[in-house]
Amino acid sequence: MIITRNLILLLFCSFSFFSSEKRLGSRMKLRKIEVEAPFEMPDITVPDFSDCTELAITDFGAVEGQKEKTSQAIAAAIQKANRMGGATVTIPEGHWNTGKIHLLSNVNLHLEKGAVLEFSENPDDYLPSVQTTWEGMECYNYSPLIYAFGCKNVAVTGEGTLIANMEVWKKWFARPKAHMENLKRLYNLSSYSKPVKERQMVNDSAHFRPQFIQFNRCENVLLQDISIQQSPFWTIHPFMSKNILISNIRVKAHGHNNDGIDPEMSQNVLIENCVLDQGDDAISIKSGRNQDAWRLNTPSKNIVIRNCTVKNGHQLVALGSELSGGIENVLIENCRVVEGAKLNHLLYIKTNERRGGFVRNIYVNNVEAGRIERGILGVETDVLYQWRNLVPTIEKKLTPINNLCLRNIHAGNVKFLSSIKGAEELPVENVILKNVTADTIRGERYIRENVENFNVED
């Protein structure tokens, strides 16, 4: 009888413990953000971890300066937070070394003020390979430094700093013949719709650098307040994801292909109050490359970019050249490019005869800039870079581009206000420039090739 009572008591206590743990982790809420736009913009749903249990990585064995222990502690804390149904994994003040971080659903990775999370320079720390992308083509490659696949309600927040140690990655910026041969191999695997699992790109010579942060096929994503320094490749890459808020992020990355934020085949996205200092495009909206994107058939749409500051970048916002899934419903407003920034365009749309897809309903309002190397608006339909002679056109598909509206844009010094070079077989249609001005114009004000319905208003 005593044994039975003890057993019942033990079972009751165990049940109470697990119920309490679940209860503690069940306070994650969802909140909706209403966003005004000149198109039908759905509310954006993001997770709210403000009432959730906090799990400090030091309670799981993390030690400053010890990469292995800290990596294992972060992984263990993430797994527990996920089991609890919602919790925050906290990186305390200090300098922590780690390898890859794989997030799970209902987890917030939070860096406290003064916390520095430095990621290993050793490529082996990002193995085994994971399903990811390279320049718009799906493949298996080194894991992004922070990676979430198929997750729901996931966040990276806090006033701390993420740093990529670049000792090895910067050596991979070079694109020697062996790298280009692997690029050709991936292009052909993708073009002929070979299964993604056959596209294994980790070997002795490919040297495809990983993204810093990738949310792959995720839903309800929050990225807020953190600083990011340096990146092996694209810095923040939501891929085939939905409901995304990127707010008050500071990025400084001046390496090769160091775009700041690259939403790709992603929908319902708000990017606001960010400061971007990039070696490539500050923000680049993409939607996949050629046959791969036609297969996935997921446009990038309903994207609002507001109140952002660019210190350097090739463009404030680029669309493409990977845009084969289509891009529509984009609003860029109240942004600023600081005086002295290196910039080619404010808005640059780039595609070629292989891409297909579409670009439509793009709005830019209230933007200020100083000197721009080229101009405010650039549209080019024959941008192939190294691909022109590297691989052949397998299937020709042009990109319809229409409904571009720029209002209240001012720059200090430009080569042109707009340069639009459409395809002869498929002209660019419906472009409105209203109160788009510059103090100094070094060349021709408006360059137009194959454009229909081009309107300038004071």
C-alpha positions as a printed NumPy array, in Angstrom:
array([[  0.   ,   0.   ,   0.   ],
       [  2.844,   2.365,   0.916],
       [  4.62 ,   1.503,  -2.345],
       [  1.439,   2.242,  -4.309],
       [  0.975,   5.591,  -2.582],
       [  4.63 ,   6.514,  -3.223],
       [  4.284,   5.513,  -6.851],
       [  1.162,   7.632,  -7.248],
       [  2.912,  10.55 ,  -5.558],
       [  5.942,  10.153,  -7.854],
       [  3.763,  10.038, -10.953],
       [  1.813,  13.08 ,  -9.756],
       [  5.01 ,  15.047,  -9.122],
       [  6.446,  14.053, -12.486],
       [  3.249,  15.085, -14.231],
       [  3.226,  18.363, -12.333],
       [  6.852,  19.034, -13.299],
       [  6.29 ,  18.487, -17.011],
       [  2.982,  20.341, -16.941],
       [  4.664,  23.269, -15.192],
       [  7.481,  23.285, -17.763],
       [  4.977,  23.262, -20.589],
       [  2.94 ,  25.967, -18.899],
       [  6.015,  28.152, -18.481],
       [  6.767,  27.802, -22.157],
       [  3.209,  28.263, -23.376],
       [  3.1  ,  32.025, -22.949],
       [  4.433,  32.804, -26.408],
       [  1.898,  34.952, -28.191],
       [  1.41 ,  35.996, -31.765],
       [  0.875,  39.608, -32.721],
       [ -0.311,  41.122, -35.959],
       [  1.27 ,  44.181, -37.55 ],
       [ -0.882,  46.309, -39.81 ],
       [  1.098,  47.855, -42.668],
       [ -0.154,  50.578, -45.01 ],
       [  0.712,  50.158, -48.674],
       [ -0.678,  51.16 , -52.089],
       [ -1.608,  47.506, -52.67 ],
       [ -3.524,  44.983, -50.592],
       [ -1.048,  44.197, -47.816],
       [ -1.977,  41.438, -45.369],
       [ -1.279,  41.908, -41.665],
       [  2.091,  40.401, -40.723],
       [  2.001,  37.81 , -37.945],
       [  5.121,  37.579, -35.777],
       [  5.921,  35.815, -32.486],
       [  5.958,  37.668, -29.163],
       [  8.286,  36.06 , -26.607],
       [  8.003,  38.835, -23.998],
       [  6.293,  36.582, -21.421],
       [  8.277,  33.44 , -22.174],
       [ 10.695,  31.554, -19.958],
       [ 14.337,  32.521, -20.446],
       [ 16.983,  29.813, -20.727],
       [ 20.525,  31.146, -20.216],
       [ 23.15 ,  29.211, -22.155],
       [ 25.404,  29.266, -19.086],
       [ 22.914,  26.926, -17.4  ],
       [ 23.613,  24.437, -20.188],
       [ 27.417,  24.543, -19.898],
       [ 28.45 ,  27.462, -22.125],
       [ 31.894,  28.869, -21.319],
       [ 33.407,  32.027, -22.808],
       [ 36.268,  31.236, -25.158],
       [ 35.308,  27.54 , -25.496],
       [ 33.591,  27.023, -28.836],
       [ 32.611,  23.379, -28.4  ],
       [ 31.003,  23.828, -24.991],
       [ 29.15 ,  26.949, -26.072],
       [ 27.929,  25.37 , -29.32 ],
       [ 26.616,  22.345, -27.433],
       [ 24.984,  24.541, -24.794],
       [ 23.175,  26.67 , -27.373],
       [ 21.902,  23.56 , -29.169],
       [ 20.687,  22.   , -25.906],
       [ 18.925,  25.204, -24.84 ],
       [ 17.233,  25.502, -28.258],
       [ 16.008,  21.903, -28.03 ],
       [ 14.566,  22.502, -24.564],
       [ 12.891,  25.756, -25.632],
       [ 11.304,  23.912, -28.528],
       [ 10.068,  21.086, -26.257],
       [  8.541,  23.682, -23.928],
       [  6.453,  25.036, -26.787],
       [  8.028,  28.482, -26.629],
       [ 10.995,  30.006, -24.776],
       [ 13.881,  32.446, -25.147],
       [ 17.463,  31.199, -25.335],
       [ 19.595,  33.952, -23.829],
       [ 23.192,  34.802, -24.685],
       [ 24.481,  36.811, -21.686],
       [ 26.928,  39.695, -21.79 ],
       [ 30.375,  38.461, -22.802],
       [ 32.281,  37.184, -25.846],
       [ 31.093,  33.726, -26.907],
       [ 32.558,  31.543, -29.656],
       [ 30.345,  29.107, -31.496],
       [ 29.873,  27.003, -34.586],
       [ 26.584,  26.796, -36.511],
       [ 23.263,  27.454, -34.777],
       [ 20.159,  25.599, -35.958],
       [ 16.947,  27.16 , -34.691],
       [ 13.715,  25.281, -34.044],
       [ 10.074,  26.352, -33.922],
       [  8.871,  28.547, -31.05 ],
       [ 12.413,  29.647, -30.146],
       [ 13.84 ,  33.133, -29.697],
       [ 17.635,  33.438, -29.757],
       [ 18.219,  36.579, -27.689],
       [ 21.524,  38.421, -27.294],
       [ 21.659,  40.627, -24.236],
       [ 23.322,  44.029, -24.42 ],
       [ 27.079,  43.494, -24.401],
       [ 26.807,  39.943, -25.75 ],
       [ 29.043,  39.099, -28.707],
       [ 28.493,  35.813, -30.519],
       [ 31.453,  35.073, -32.794],
       [ 31.081,  32.325, -35.382],
       [ 33.894,  29.95 , -36.251],
       [ 35.963,  30.411, -39.393],
       [ 36.321,  26.614, -39.822],
       [ 34.109,  25.336, -42.683],
       [ 33.946,  21.906, -41.006],
       [ 31.901,  23.504, -38.218],
       [ 29.106,  24.025, -40.777],
       [ 28.799,  20.381, -41.757],
       [ 26.945,  18.163, -42.453],
       [ 25.57 ,  19.995, -45.46 ],
       [ 22.002,  21.264, -45.367],
       [ 19.36 ,  22.117, -47.932],
       [ 20.015,  25.72 , -48.859],
       [ 20.641,  27.829, -51.966],
       [ 23.376,  29.453, -53.979],
       [ 22.47 ,  32.518, -56.038],
       [ 18.886,  31.416, -56.623],
       [ 19.513,  27.672, -57.104],
       [ 18.672,  25.081, -54.459],
       [ 21.459,  22.771, -53.354],
       [ 23.106,  21.122, -50.363],
       [ 25.916,  23.279, -49.037],
       [ 27.575,  24.379, -45.814],
       [ 25.004,  25.34 , -43.219],
       [ 24.289,  29.042, -42.857],
       [ 25.799,  30.309, -39.631],
       [ 22.276,  30.689, -38.205],
       [ 19.8  ,  28.396, -39.954],
       [ 16.117,  27.584, -39.587],
       [ 14.378,  25.129, -41.911],
       [ 10.616,  24.631, -41.89 ],
       [ 10.227,  26.47 , -38.584],
       [  7.272,  28.423, -37.274],
       [  7.426,  31.268, -34.739],
       [ 11.166,  31.85 , -34.666],
       [ 13.212,  34.912, -33.728],
       [ 16.686,  36.397, -33.307],
       [ 16.562,  39.479, -31.061],
       [ 18.47 ,  41.611, -28.586],
       [ 21.029,  44.388, -28.43 ],
       [ 24.054,  42.109, -28.838],
       [ 26.319,  41.542, -31.833],
       [ 26.796,  38.665, -34.258],
       [ 30.249,  38.438, -35.831],
       [ 31.508,  36.152, -38.595],
       [ 35.191,  35.297, -38.298],
       [ 36.334,  35.767, -41.911],
       [ 39.796,  34.204, -41.862],
       [ 38.851,  31.392, -44.269],
       [ 35.742,  32.788, -45.933],
       [ 37.574,  35.862, -47.268],
       [ 40.02 ,  33.544, -49.07 ],
       [ 36.977,  32.061, -50.807],
       [ 35.915,  35.435, -52.235],
       [ 38.118,  34.651, -55.217],
       [ 36.369,  32.702, -57.952],
       [ 39.055,  30.501, -59.567],
       [ 38.411,  28.039, -62.365],
       [ 37.575,  25.162, -60.001],
       [ 34.872,  27.231, -58.324],
       [ 33.422,  28.25 , -61.682],
       [ 33.353,  24.632, -62.866],
       [ 31.276,  23.717, -59.795],
       [ 29.028,  26.684, -60.539],
       [ 28.489,  25.325, -64.05 ],
       [ 27.693,  21.908, -62.577],
       [ 25.05 ,  23.363, -60.271],
       [ 23.585,  25.43 , -63.115],
       [ 23.109,  22.296, -65.209],
       [ 21.709,  20.238, -62.326],
       [ 19.213,  23.   , -61.667],
       [ 18.389,  23.682, -65.312],
       [ 17.516,  20.052, -65.963],
       [ 15.508,  19.743, -62.707],
       [ 17.711,  17.178, -61.024],
       [ 16.577,  16.384, -57.453],
       [ 17.954,  18.835, -54.911],
       [ 19.544,  15.966, -52.921],
       [ 21.761,  15.236, -55.919],
       [ 23.139,  18.769, -55.846],
       [ 25.828,  18.223, -53.226],
       [ 28.13 ,  21.234, -53.436],
       [ 30.524,  20.61 , -50.544],
       [ 33.822,  19.367, -51.955],
       [ 37.474,  20.395, -52.153],
       [ 36.99 ,  23.031, -54.848],
       [ 33.437,  24.468, -54.939],
       [ 33.958,  26.825, -51.98 ],
       [ 30.358,  28.048, -51.966],
       [ 30.229,  30.338, -48.946],
       [ 27.22 ,  30.064, -46.609],
       [ 24.718,  32.801, -45.828],
       [ 24.996,  34.346, -42.36 ],
       [ 21.304,  33.984, -41.414],
       [ 18.84 ,  31.965, -43.477],
       [ 15.192,  31.297, -42.69 ],
       [ 14.301,  28.558, -45.172],
       [ 10.586,  27.757, -45.597],
       [  9.712,  29.399, -42.289],
       [  6.627,  31.218, -41.059],
       [  6.249,  34.033, -38.529],
       [  9.829,  35.29 , -38.333],
       [ 11.17 ,  38.118, -36.173],
       [ 14.646,  39.644, -36.473],
       [ 15.026,  42.67 , -34.223],
       [ 17.605,  45.027, -32.687],
       [ 20.771,  43.004, -33.287],
       [ 24.004,  44.15 , -34.945],
       [ 25.802,  42.023, -37.523],
       [ 29.442,  42.419, -38.512],
       [ 30.909,  40.713, -41.577],
       [ 29.389,  37.851, -43.511],
       [ 30.663,  35.012, -45.696],
       [ 27.916,  35.636, -48.297],
       [ 24.427,  37.201, -48.24 ],
       [ 23.787,  38.428, -44.714],
       [ 20.055,  37.986, -43.973],
       [ 18.231,  35.62 , -46.321],
       [ 14.566,  34.714, -45.836],
       [ 13.916,  32.04 , -48.472],
       [ 10.4  ,  30.797, -49.311],
       [  9.216,  32.202, -45.988],
       [  6.105,  34.11 , -44.933],
       [  5.278,  36.768, -42.34 ],
       [  8.638,  38.395, -41.64 ],
       [  9.551,  41.451, -39.575],
       [ 13.146,  42.725, -39.797],
       [ 13.38 ,  45.756, -37.542],
       [ 16.126,  48.002, -36.18 ],
       [ 18.951,  45.815, -37.477],
       [ 22.448,  47.187, -38.059],
       [ 24.615,  45.405, -40.63 ],
       [ 28.181,  46.15 , -41.686],
       [ 29.631,  43.656, -44.165],
       [ 31.993,  44.703, -46.949],
       [ 33.048,  41.39 , -48.456],
       [ 32.16 ,  39.842, -51.823],
       [ 28.387,  39.279, -52.378],
       [ 27.73 ,  40.926, -49.005],
       [ 24.147,  42.017, -49.6  ],
       [ 22.422,  43.165, -46.434],
       [ 18.905,  41.711, -46.664],
       [ 17.726,  39.347, -49.431],
       [ 14.08 ,  38.277, -49.195],
       [ 13.691,  35.547, -51.821],
       [ 10.394,  33.931, -52.824],
       [  9.109,  35.363, -49.549],
       [  5.823,  37.091, -48.802],
       [  4.369,  39.534, -46.297],
       [  7.661,  41.169, -45.333],
       [  8.304,  44.387, -43.392],
       [ 11.858,  45.778, -43.255],
       [ 12.059,  48.926, -41.158],
       [ 14.455,  51.191, -39.249],
       [ 17.558,  49.308, -40.386],
       [ 21.055,  50.714, -40.989],
       [ 22.94 ,  48.96 , -43.791],
       [ 26.616,  49.349, -44.687],
       [ 27.295,  46.829, -47.424],
       [ 29.857,  45.679, -49.961],
       [ 27.012,  44.793, -52.349],
       [ 23.299,  45.678, -52.504],
       [ 21.849,  47.051, -49.269],
       [ 18.553,  45.231, -49.924],
       [ 18.012,  42.855, -52.829],
       [ 14.632,  41.278, -53.504],
       [ 14.996,  37.996, -55.34 ],
       [ 12.805,  35.094, -56.431],
       [ 15.03 ,  32.319, -57.689],
       [ 16.859,  31.463, -60.883],
       [ 15.439,  30.041, -64.101],
       [ 14.028,  26.491, -64.066],
       [ 14.413,  26.091, -60.298],
       [ 12.168,  29.076, -59.644],
       [  9.673,  28.068, -62.306],
       [  9.392,  24.718, -60.518],
       [  8.898,  26.312, -57.091],
       [  6.49 ,  28.919, -58.515],
       [  6.547,  31.223, -55.462],
       [  6.775,  34.963, -56.136],
       [  8.234,  37.508, -53.755],
       [  5.307,  39.77 , -52.937],
       [  3.867,  42.189, -50.395],
       [  7.188,  43.656, -49.246],
       [  7.43 ,  47.019, -47.476],
       [ 10.796,  48.714, -46.813],
       [ 10.612,  51.891, -44.755],
       [ 12.694,  54.258, -42.652],
       [ 15.992,  52.594, -43.532],
       [ 19.413,  54.244, -43.786],
       [ 22.122,  53.131, -46.197],
       [ 25.754,  54.007, -45.507],
       [ 27.172,  52.042, -48.458],
       [ 25.853,  49.588, -51.031],
       [ 25.652,  48.982, -54.742],
       [ 21.951,  49.901, -54.638],
       [ 19.474,  50.996, -52.004],
       [ 17.155,  48.293, -53.358],
       [ 17.83 ,  45.876, -56.21 ],
       [ 15.271,  43.57 , -57.801],
       [ 16.939,  40.523, -59.338],
       [ 18.74 ,  39.401, -61.184],
       [ 17.381,  36.172, -59.688],
       [ 13.675,  36.973, -60.18 ],
       [ 12.315,  34.014, -62.123],
       [  9.504,  33.393, -59.643],
       [  8.29 ,  36.974, -60.042],
       [  8.322,  40.085, -57.829],
       [  5.227,  42.181, -57.155],
       [  3.772,  44.642, -54.663],
       [  6.858,  46.366, -53.254],
       [  6.846,  49.681, -51.375],
       [ 10.068,  51.558, -50.514],
       [  9.482,  54.753, -48.547],
       [ 11.074,  57.299, -46.218],
       [ 14.606,  55.96 , -46.72 ],
       [ 17.894,  57.84 , -46.737],
       [ 21.328,  57.312, -48.24 ],
       [ 23.961,  59.194, -46.238],
       [ 26.21 ,  61.785, -47.854],
       [ 29.422,  60.177, -49.068],
       [ 27.947,  56.701, -49.478],
       [ 29.094,  54.631, -52.451],
       [ 25.96 ,  53.843, -54.447],
       [ 25.114,  52.971, -58.056],
       [ 21.307,  53.341, -58.01 ],
       [ 18.456,  53.905, -55.624],
       [ 16.285,  51.343, -57.415],
       [ 17.838,  48.889, -59.846],
       [ 15.861,  46.208, -61.692],
       [ 18.053,  43.666, -63.463],
       [ 17.131,  40.593, -65.486],
       [ 18.061,  38.765, -68.69 ],
       [ 16.701,  36.471, -71.397],
       [ 16.934,  33.379, -69.159],
       [ 14.959,  34.593, -66.174],
       [ 11.29 ,  34.852, -67.066],
       [  9.244,  35.781, -64.014],
       [  7.783,  39.301, -63.803],
       [  8.212,  42.635, -62.024],
       [  5.132,  44.746, -61.31 ],
       [  3.635,  47.225, -58.892],
       [  6.829,  48.761, -57.494],
       [  6.476,  52.017, -55.537],
       [  9.237,  54.302, -54.21 ],
       [  8.289,  57.357, -52.132],
       [ 10.214,  60.008, -50.195],
       [ 13.885,  59.046, -50.558],
       [ 16.921,  61.303, -50.069],
       [ 20.468,  60.671, -51.311],
       [ 23.705,  62.535, -52.018],
       [ 25.934,  61.627, -54.943],
       [ 24.964,  58.504, -56.877],
       [ 27.497,  56.985, -59.254],
       [ 24.859,  56.202, -61.869],
       [ 21.254,  57.244, -61.247],
       [ 18.006,  57.105, -59.311],
       [ 16.24 ,  54.447, -61.391],
       [ 17.965,  51.812, -63.479],
       [ 16.268,  49.036, -65.454],
       [ 18.373,  46.614, -67.499],
       [ 17.15 ,  43.474, -69.241],
       [ 20.478,  42.022, -70.415],
       [ 22.438,  41.574, -67.179],
       [ 24.359,  38.285, -67.249],
       [ 27.671,  39.08 , -65.554],
       [ 30.046,  36.073, -65.69 ],
       [ 27.216,  33.797, -66.825],
       [ 27.144,  35.228, -70.351],
       [ 30.033,  33.064, -71.554],
       [ 30.109,  30.537, -68.719],
       [ 26.982,  28.562, -69.658],
       [ 24.482,  28.674, -72.537],
       [ 20.875,  29.837, -72.494],
       [ 18.888,  26.622, -72.153],
       [ 15.428,  28.128, -72.372],
       [ 14.672,  31.739, -73.296],
       [ 12.049,  33.574, -71.238],
       [ 11.812,  37.338, -71.055],
       [ 10.657,  39.279, -68.001],
       [  7.601,  41.56 , -68.258],
       [  8.252,  44.733, -66.227],
       [  5.436,  47.195, -65.61 ],
       [  3.885,  49.641, -63.173],
       [  6.848,  51.458, -61.618],
       [  6.002,  54.6  , -59.673],
       [  8.629,  56.886, -58.069],
       [  7.514,  59.993, -56.162],
       [  9.323,  62.667, -54.172],
       [ 12.887,  61.437, -54.731],
       [ 15.863,  63.779, -54.441],
       [ 19.582,  63.213, -54.957],
       [ 22.526,  65.575, -54.895],
       [ 24.487,  64.459, -57.946],
       [ 23.615,  61.787, -60.53 ],
       [ 24.559,  60.697, -64.024],
       [ 20.862,  60.319, -64.945],
       [ 17.454,  60.425, -63.285],
       [ 16.367,  57.217, -64.994],
       [ 17.861,  54.756, -67.43 ],
       [ 15.444,  52.137, -68.735],
       [ 16.687,  49.599, -71.253],
       [ 13.837,  47.243, -72.068],
       [ 13.902,  44.256, -74.379],
       [ 12.861,  44.984, -77.959],
       [ 10.455,  42.021, -77.921],
       [  8.946,  43.02 , -74.558],
       [  9.141,  46.743, -73.686],
       [  8.946,  48.038, -70.127],
       [  5.49 ,  49.517, -69.513],
       [  3.903,  52.181, -67.315],
       [  6.596,  54.201, -65.559],
       [  5.732,  57.315, -63.543],
       [  8.32 ,  59.729, -62.143],
       [  6.739,  62.464, -60.022],
       [  8.951,  65.084, -58.407],
       [ 12.092,  63.024, -59.027],
       [ 14.969,  65.505, -58.984],
       [ 18.719,  65.974, -58.56 ],
       [ 20.808,  69.078, -57.954],
       [ 23.348,  68.053, -60.595],
       [ 22.815,  65.748, -63.576],
       [ 26.112,  64.796, -65.217],
       [ 24.653,  63.219, -68.35 ],
       [ 21.343,  62.626, -70.115],
       [ 18.335,  63.189, -67.863],
       [ 16.195,  60.278, -69.141],
       [ 17.569,  57.285, -71.075],
       [ 14.867,  55.19 , -72.699],
       [ 15.072,  52.091, -74.868],
       [ 11.945,  50.04 , -75.522],
       [  9.675,  51.77 , -72.999],
       [  5.948,  52.353, -73.375],
       [  3.877,  54.854, -71.399],
       [  6.683,  56.765, -69.664],
       [  5.395,  59.779, -67.719],
       [  7.214,  62.58 , -65.878],
       [  5.276,  64.856, -63.519],
       [  6.51 ,  67.864, -61.545]])
